[in-house]
Amino acid sequence: MKTTLAKTSNAADKTWFVVDATDQPVGRLAVKIATILRGRHKPTYTPHVDTGDFVVVINADKAKFTGNKETDKTYMFYTGWVGTAYRRTAEFMRGHKPAFIIEHAVKGMLPKNRLANAMMKKLKVYAGAEHPHAAQNPVEYKI
């Protein structure tokens, strides 16, 4: 019996999933999303081919952190100039750009290569309950 490897030509059937982030821990939610984006939930999973599906995350502003991470966790940014590194807490980011929290967590769980860039393009994160992807007939994904 031979092992069949997926090719980009036959990995074209992509499903759209909607994930509700309300009261979900950010890390556990990011693991499930990264699994779908990579395609590890499919029997045709191949590590070097993008076999994953699209994911639409709604209510990203309602995802929760465990413990004191809301105030203690910091995200660091650097402009490239000397002395311009600055940090923002998770609480600040939730108020200003809540989609960043989910995107940052998922990106950290994907491989560090060009394939991850293609996978991140299949992730759509929205702070509220509305999203513009109804035409793709997304399926609700239970976590």
Number of C-alpha atoms within 10 A of each C-alpha: 3 4 5 9 12 17 14 10 7 10 17 12 9 12 14 21 21 20 22 21 24 16 14 17 14 20 18 12 21 23 16 17 28 24 17 23 25 26 23 17 14 13 8 17 18 18 14 12 16 20 25 27 24 23 26 22 27 22 20 27 24 18 21 17 16 10 8 8 13 16 13 11 13 16 13 9 11 11 9 8 7 7 8 10 11 11 13 14 15 21 16 15 17 18 9 11 14 22 20 18 21 23 18 12 18 23 17 13 15 20 14 10 8 8 15 19 13 14 23 18 11 17 22 18 23 20 19 15 13 11 15 9 12 10 6 11 11 16 14 13 16 9 11
